């Protein structure tokens, strides 16, 4: 077992090895912190990706491989940073840099090059999303917890529209995560701060560029909520993501972005403009990988009345499986089960205490490159020699 520092050029080899392992094992995140083992999130669970902890300067050296030595060494607490990094032929990384206990740390979210498809096949996103992607206008909110794949599902809706309907799609994003090529539609993707000065400028421009679809990467304040609602009312299909635990919570949080004195009016506007709230969760299957399960609240006369009157507590108690055009989480799970998937949460089973192959007891040797531990500074025997090529996307 090697104990050498992953100093350059060792840092380059170490980072490439970690990323290759992340891609090969379909992991979602890589976490790098001083005095801790490099860790990967596989199928929702965090698993050590090395047999030793990193030193105090190792995170800086590893980050330098991704964003450049000058940028990495210039960071000081309490600064934070987000960058997109391209992995040649594999996808992209959303790198989030922060400080903990005075030391630099970062996480890297892996975004595959291929956007998930919508359909009836095993593991595909709910076919109910197909009709939403083809809507002529209205507001579609994609909600869920952080890391639930909201932006991935949004990209799937845009790609579905892109392949089937002629028009203009405009995506406004803090960081461009999925690079979408124009097909039947023309797609323009704007990164805030790089392609356009600010969110305010982007919203103002979106109202005048004759877009059929506008994607807003996150609703998190009054200006984003107001812009999304105004676009939907103006005959544009506006797709936006936001953090929420339930469809009703998404609507409540959306309304709370507006001053209290304006909410009565906004409630009625939302009831008219709303096309759907898609609540997404990632559920782990018994085979290990997680799949997206969607709960959909679609507008109806009853739901519009509740929104208009502000009776949102009744939305929380509503059984979506009994509402026309809506879909419950259980209904989508049944669809996926009928396609051959078995969920861990569908039939709870006690994990064996003695098995080292159960996900709850996974050790690094079980997920190692070529079935061996890829220890920092040590290439496993027989490991693939082709590196992952990194190129910075500012």
N, C-alpha and C positions, 0 to 999 in steps of 0.2 A: 504494500500500500504506500503510495507516494505521499509525501508531506511537504513537497516544495510549494513555494508561493506561486500563484498563477500570474506572475509578472510577465509583462510583454517580453518576447512574443508568446509566452505561455498563456496569457490572458485571451489572445485571439483563438488559440486552439481550444481552450476550456469553454469559451462562450459558444463556439461553433458546435462543440460536442454536446453541450447542454441543450442548445436549440435543436440539433438533429434528433436528440432523444425526445424532446417535447413534441416535435412534429411526428416522429415515428409512432409514438404512443398515443397520439390524438389528445394530448394534454391541452388545457385551456390557458394556464398561467405559469409563469416562472417567477419565483420570488428570490431576491438577493439582498441579504442583510449581513452586516458585520457580526462576528461571533455566533453565527448560526449557519447551519447547513443550507446549501442551495436547495430549494424546495419547489416541487411541481404540483400543480393541481391536476389530478387525473380522475375523470369521471366524478368530479365534485369533491374529492378527498385530497388532502395535502400529503405528499409523500416525499421524504428526503431524496435528493438527487446526488448525494455524495456521502462518503463515510466520515468526512471531517468538516469542521466549521471553518468559515472564512475568517481571514484576519481583518484587522481594522481598515486597511487600505485596499483590500481585494475588491470591494464593490465599486470603488472609483475606477480601478483598472479595467474591470469587466464592463462598466458603463462606457468607458472610453472607446471600447471596441464598437459600440453601437452608435454613439453620437459624436465621437471625436475627442481626443485627449484635451484639447483646449476648452471645449464646452464642459466636459466632465469636471475638470479641476477648478473651473471658475465658479462652480456652485458652492454656496455657503448657506447655512441655516439662517432664517427659516424658509429659504427659497424652495419652490416646487417647479416641476417642469414636465410637460407632456410632449412626446415626439412620436412620429410614425416612422417605422423602419421597414424596408422591403427585404424579404427573403426571396431570393431568386427562385422562380418556379414553384414556390411553396405557399406564399401568402405574405402577410404583413404582421408587424408587431406594433401594439400600442404601448409605448414605454412611459411609465409614470414614475417620476423621481421625487423623492421626499427625504426628510431627515428623521431619524429616531435616535433618541439619547445622544444627540449631537453628531451621529455618524450617518453618512449617506447610505440610502437604501433605494431599491427600485423594484417594480414589478413589470412584467412584460406579458400582455395579453396576446395570444396567438389568434390571428384572424385568417382562416384558410382562404386560398385564392378563389375557391368555388363557393358561390352563394347557394344555400339550401333551396331546394325546389318545393313548390306547392303542389299537392296532389294526393292520390289515394294509396301510394306505395308505402312500403315499410320505412318508417323513420321520416317520411316527408311531412312538411308542415300541413296543418289542417286545410282541406280543400275549401272550407268556408272562406278562407282568406282570398281565394281567387276572385270572387265577386267583389270584394272590397278593393282589390287592386285595379279593377276595371270600372270603378265608380266614376261618374262624371264630375261629381263635386262632393263637398262635405268634409267633415273633420274625422280622421281616424287616429285615435290615441292608442299607442302601443305601450302598455304599462307592465311593470314587474319590478322585482328587486334588482339591485346592482349586480351585474354579472349574469343576468338571466337571458342574455342574448337578444335584447330588444333591438339593437341596431342591426343585428344579423337578420332578424325577421323583417325589419323595415327595408333592408336591402333586397330581400326576397320579393317583397311586394313591388318595389321599384323595378326589379328585373323582370318580374311577371308582366307588368305593364309595358315595359320596354320591348318585350318580344312579341306582344300581341296587338298593341294599339299605337297608331301614329299620333305623335304629339310632341310637346316640349316638357321635359322633366327637369326641374331645378332643385338641386340638393344643397342646403345650407348647413355646413358642418363645422364644428369646432376643430375636429381632426378628421380628415377624409380616411375612413377605415376600409371601405371596399371600393376599388376602382372599377367603375361600370362603363362599358363601352356602348356607344350608341348603336341601336339596332333598328327596330321599327320606329322608335322614338329617338329624338335628339336629347341627350343627357348632358347637362352642365352641372359640375360640382364645384362649389365655392368653399374654400377654407377661410374661416374668419381670421383676420389678421394677416393673411398671406395674399389671398385673391381680392379681398374686400376689407375695408378698414375696420368695421365693427358690425355687431349684430344689428344695431339700429339702421346702419346703412344698408345691410343685407335685406332687412324687412321692407325698407322703403323701395329698394330696387325691385324686389320680388313682386310688388304690386303693379309694376309698370313694364314687366318684360314678357307679357303674354305667355305665361307658363300655364300648362294644363294641370300639372302636379307640382307641388312644392313640398319638399321634405325638410323639416326642422329637427335637428339632431336631438334637442332636448328642450322641453318646456320646464323652465325653472324660475321664471319671474313674470312680472306683469307684462313687460314688453313682448316676450315670446308668446304668452297666452293670448294677448290682445291681437298680435299679428296672425297667429294661427286661426283665431276665430274670424277675423276680418277677411282673410283669404278664403276661408270656407264659405262665408256669406257672399263673397263676390263671385262664386261659381267655380272656384278652384278646388281640386282634391288636395287637401292638406294632410300629410302624414307626419306625425310627431311622436317622440318617445317621452316618457316621464317615469319617475320612480313612484310606485304605489303597490300596495299589497293586495288590493281587490279592485274590480271595476268601479265600485261605488267610491272607494277611496281616491281613485284617479280623478273622478268628477269633482269630489269635494276639494281635493288639492288644487285642481284647475281653477275652481271658483274662488278659492282663498287667495289667489294671486291678485285678485281685483280688490280695490278699496270697498269697504263694507257698504258704502252708500251706493255703489254701482252694481252690486251683486244681483239685486232684484231684476234689473234690466238684462244683465248678462245671463241669468238663469234661463230666461225665455229665449234668448238668442242661441244659447247652447242647445236647448231642446230642439230647436229648428235645424241647426247646422250639423249636429252630431250624426255621423255615419255609423260609428262603432267604437267601442273600447275593447281592445284585445289585451287580456291579461295573460302574460306568459310565465310559465314556470319550467325549470329544467328538472325532469324526473329521472332518477337512475334506474336502469333496467337490471334484471338479474345477471345479464351478461356483462354488466359493468358500465358501458357508455350511457350518457344521459341523452334524452330526447326532449324536444320542446313540446309541452302540452299547453293548449290554448283554451282560455275561457273567453267567450265573446258576448258582450252586452250590445245588442243592436237596438236602434230606436224603435219605439212603438208609441201609439197614442197614450198608453198608460205611463210609460217612462217619460215622455215629453211633459205630461201633466205633473208628474212628481218633480221633475227638474224645474218647471215653471213656478211651482208653489214652494220650492225649496225643501220638500219633504224627502231629504236624501237618506234619512235613516231607514225608510221603507225600501230603498234600493239595496241596502246592505242585506236585508232579510229575504230578498226576492230569490226564488228558485229559478235560475236561468234555464234549466232543462224544460221548464213548463212555459217559457215565453217564446212566442213566434219569432223566428229569425235569430234567436240567441243560442248559445252553446255552453254547457257546463264543462268544468274540468273533467268530471267523471265520464261524460259522453265522448270527449276526445281521447281519454285513456282507453275506453272500450274500443274505439276505432283502431287505435294502435295495437291493442291486444288482438283484435280480429285479424290484424296483419302480421301476427306472429311474435309480437314483443311481449315480454313479461316484466312487469314492474316489481321492484323490491317492495314498494309501499302498497301494492295491490293485495298481496298475500304475505303479510309479515312473517318472517322466519328468524329464529334465533341464530345468530352467527356462532359457529363452533369456536370454542375457546382455545383449542389446541392447533387449529390449522393456521399455518403461516401464509396461506394463499388467500384467505378471506380479506376483502378490501380493508376492513377495519384494522387488520394486523399486517398490512403490506410492508415489507422491508425493501430497501433499494435493490438488493440483488435480484428481486423478482421482476423489476421493470428495467433492468440494465440493458444497455446496448449490446446486442449479440449475446443476451442471457448472462452477461457478466456486469459487475459494477463498473460504471464509468467514473472512476475516482478522479478528482481534480489532479491534473498533471500526469495522468496515466491513461494511455489509450488501451482499451480492451482488445485482447487478441482477436483478430479476424474482423474488427470493426470496419465499416465502410470508410474508405479513404477520401471520398469526395466531400469537400467542405460545403457548408451552406454559405452562399455568397451574400454579404450584407452590403446594402447601399442606403444611405440616409435619404429619407424623403422629408424635406423641411415643410 
